[in-house]
Amino acid sequence: MRLSDLRGRHVAVWGAGREGRAAVTAIAAHGPAGLVAVDDSANFLSLPWEGPVAAAAPLVTGEEGFARLAAADVVVRSPGVPSTHPWMVELRARAVPVTQGSALWMADHGDRTVGVTGSKGKSTTSSLISHLLTAMDRPNVFGGNIGVPLLDLPEAELYVLELSSYQCADLTDSPRVAVVTALFPEHLDAHGGEREYYRDKLNLLGHGPHTVVVNGADPRLALELGDRAAVRAGLPDTTHVASGPDGTPWFHLRDTPLFPRGVLPLVGRHNETNLCVALAVLDALGVDVAGRKDTLAVAVAGFQGLAHRLTEIPDPSGVTFVDDTLATSPYAAMHAIDAYEGRPLTVIVGGTDRGLDYTPLRDHLAEREITVIGIPDSGPRIVEALAGLAAVRTELAEDLVAAVGLSRKLTPAGGVVLLSPAAPSYGRFRNFEHRSEVFAQAVADTAR
């Protein structure tokens, strides 16, 4: 379904945040027979409904909102509306067509788009792709799940998009290059279960992409893809890391060494894989990766890591404090822990308890010497899951500030204190940025 298909139809936009405002503005320009906005504030942060958007679509709330959704020819939902919402269930039962702004946009722009999704690594990988394309004289617009609704993006010859599982769910067109960085259980409450989450995530690949690029080292992704044709980054027949001319790890394109691993300023094996995926995308787009390897090396060296992802905070004590607050699942925390292998490590875990299974984290730490500090709400349950591991020391703290103070006592000079909570921030913090602010302030206040 395209925006132009909404001409002459009655359309209800579900959501009064940025995505909803962008949808109303775009749909109004195509002449619908009727246009209304419905606000369900239990599911997303609404913005003031006034000015041109209010003139284009009256805002309806409460139970009348559902009646307007059910009466519409097409419902355009914001990504913040979960698939498990009772109204969504009822709309499906009534066979009311439901789409999203991302799907409407992709129908018109997919042939010039690189779309990146994944349970981990999609932000860094999409940012790398956009950054490296720019360095290769391939101008592009970067958007998607970074705070800019697709329907607000300017016209361009090439787009690089970070796409959440929510945005992928309603797509009926795939981007030209569809990219998946990792796959593990996440956001199960919003999708209805693990199988449903994988289905919605991989819907990015389901509608005829020209090229599929994936992380070839991810076991769950390999299982879900089966024998599907795809460029599997990280394996020897494409971009990968192997011993280079000087005997140290280098990035390679097949048999051709490109540049040393040390050029990439980001720590962790998962970030090596993110760059392999990004380089494979450039190769798929026709960039002469081997011929322009020196320019690429300079661009890679200048890449700035994303805030709140393994962001190191300077401290005079000799301890390295690391903000990885966006690690909201056990799998993401496991990647962060691996990034500091070989150094004394204290990890602060805990946040909103979504009932996740922390057995994978226990298995990952079974042979590790590490200190884990649990904070509310899920911290005590994570600590309980680690009980009995001989080399894992566990402690509980009443909040994040107390955990930082305790970590200073438990972590030797040269060690690392890692905030990688394996849980979301909401409930005790306004958002993930607020959790980061509290962590950084606690580090500063306890410095000696």
SULQUI-V783105 format. One record per residue. RES is the residue in one letter. SS is DSSP state (2 for helix, 1 for strand, 0 for the rest). OMEGA is omega in whole degrees, -180 to 180 (999 if undefined). Layout:
BEGIN
res: {RES RES}
ss: {SS SS}
omega: {OMEGA OMEGA}
END
This chain:
BEGIN
res: {M R L S D L R G R H V A V W G A G R E G R A A V T A I A A H G P A G L V A V D D S A N F L S L P W E G P V A A A A P L V T G E E G F A R L A A A D V V V R S P G V P S T H P W M V E L R A R A V P V T Q G S A L W M A D H G D R T V G V T G S K G K S T T S S L I S H L L T A M D R P N V F G G N I G V P L L D L P E A E L Y V L E L S S Y Q C A D L T D S P R V A V V T A L F P E H L D A H G G E R E Y Y R D K L N L L G H G P H T V V V N G A D P R L A L E L G D R A A V R A G L P D T T H V A S G P D G T P W F H L R D T P L F P R G V L P L V G R H N E T N L C V A L A V L D A L G V D V A G R K D T L A V A V A G F Q G L A H R L T E I P D P S G V T F V D D T L A T S P Y A A M H A I D A Y E G R P L T V I V G G T D R G L D Y T P L R D H L A E R E I T V I G I P D S G P R I V E A L A G L A A V R T E L A E D L V A A V G L S R K L T P A G G V V L L S P A A P S Y G R F R N F E H R S E V F A Q A V A D T A R}
ss: {0 0 2 2 2 2 0 0 0 1 1 1 1 1 0 0 0 2 2 2 2 2 2 2 2 2 2 2 0 0 0 0 0 1 1 1 1 1 1 0 0 0 0 0 0 0 0 0 0 0 0 2 2 2 2 2 0 1 1 1 1 0 2 2 2 2 2 2 2 2 2 0 0 1 1 1 1 0 0 0 0 0 0 0 0 2 2 2 2 2 2 2 2 0 0 0 1 1 1 1 2 2 2 2 2 2 2 2 2 2 2 2 1 1 1 1 1 0 0 0 0 2 2 2 2 2 2 2 2 2 2 2 2 2 2 0 0 0 0 0 1 1 1 1 0 0 0 1 0 2 2 2 0 0 0 0 0 0 1 1 1 1 0 0 2 2 2 2 2 0 0 0 0 0 0 0 1 1 1 1 0 0 0 0 0 0 0 2 2 2 2 0 0 2 2 2 2 2 2 2 2 2 2 2 2 0 0 0 0 0 1 1 1 1 1 0 0 0 2 2 2 2 2 2 2 0 0 0 0 0 1 1 1 0 0 0 0 0 1 1 1 1 1 0 0 0 0 0 1 1 1 1 1 0 0 1 1 1 1 1 2 2 2 0 0 0 0 0 2 2 2 2 2 2 2 2 2 2 2 2 2 2 2 2 0 0 0 0 0 0 0 0 2 2 2 2 2 2 2 2 2 0 0 0 0 0 0 0 0 0 1 1 1 0 0 0 0 0 0 1 1 1 1 0 0 0 0 0 0 2 2 2 2 2 2 2 2 2 2 0 0 0 0 0 1 1 1 1 1 0 0 0 0 0 0 0 0 0 2 2 2 2 2 2 0 0 0 0 0 1 1 1 1 1 0 0 0 0 2 2 2 2 2 2 2 0 0 0 0 0 0 1 1 1 1 1 0 0 0 2 2 2 2 2 2 2 2 2 2 2 0 0 0 0 0 1 1 1 1 0 0 0 0 0 0 1 0 0 1 0 0 2 2 2 2 2 2 2 2 2 2 2 2 2 2 0 0 0}
omega: {179 176 -178 179 -178 178 177 -179 177 -173 174 177 -177 -179 -177 175 -177 -179 180 179 180 -180 180 -179 -178 -177 -179 -179 -177 171 174 177 178 -178 180 175 180 -177 172 -170 177 -172 177 -179 -178 176 178 -177 -174 178 -174 -179 178 178 -178 -176 176 -179 -179 180 176 -176 177 179 179 179 179 176 -176 -178 -175 171 180 173 176 -176 173 -180 -179 177 -175 178 -178 179 -179 178 177 179 -179 178 177 -179 180 179 175 180 179 177 178 175 180 179 178 -180 -176 180 -179 -172 -174 -175 176 -174 165 -180 -175 173 -179 179 178 172 -176 -180 -179 -177 179 177 177 -180 -180 -179 -178 176 178 178 179 179 175 -179 -179 174 -178 -178 -180 -174 179 178 179 179 -179 -178 176 -176 177 176 -178 177 -176 178 169 -174 166 -174 177 175 179 -180 180 -167 -173 -179 171 174 177 173 179 176 -180 -171 175 -173 -177 -180 172 -173 180 174 -175 -180 -178 -176 177 179 -176 -179 -180 178 178 179 -177 -180 -175 172 175 -177 -164 -171 170 174 177 -179 173 177 -178 171 -176 -178 -176 -173 -180 179 178 180 -178 -178 -177 -178 179 178 180 169 -174 -177 -178 179 -170 -177 178 180 -177 177 179 179 -177 -177 -179 179 176 179 176 167 -180 163 -172 -177 -174 174 -179 -180 -177 175 -178 177 -179 -176 -177 180 172 178 -179 177 170 180 178 179 176 178 -180 180 178 177 178 178 -180 179 177 176 178 -174 -179 -178 -178 -176 -179 177 177 -180 178 -180 179 -179 -179 -178 178 178 -178 178 176 175 -178 178 -177 -179 180 -180 -176 -174 -172 174 177 175 -173 177 175 -172 179 175 -172 177 178 -178 178 177 179 177 -179 178 179 -177 -178 178 179 177 175 -169 170 -178 176 -176 175 -180 179 -178 179 179 -179 177 -179 175 178 178 177 -180 -178 -177 -172 -178 -175 170 -170 173 -179 177 -180 176 -179 3 -173 -177 179 179 176 179 178 -180 -179 -177 176 177 -169 -174 -179 176 -179 177 174 176 -174 178 -176 180 178 180 178 178 179 -178 178 -180 -172 -172 -179 175 -176 180 -175 169 -171 169 178 -159 -179 -178 179 -174 -171 -176 179 178 179 -178 -177 178 179 178 178 180 -180 179 -178 179 178 176 -180 -176 -177 -179 180 999}
END
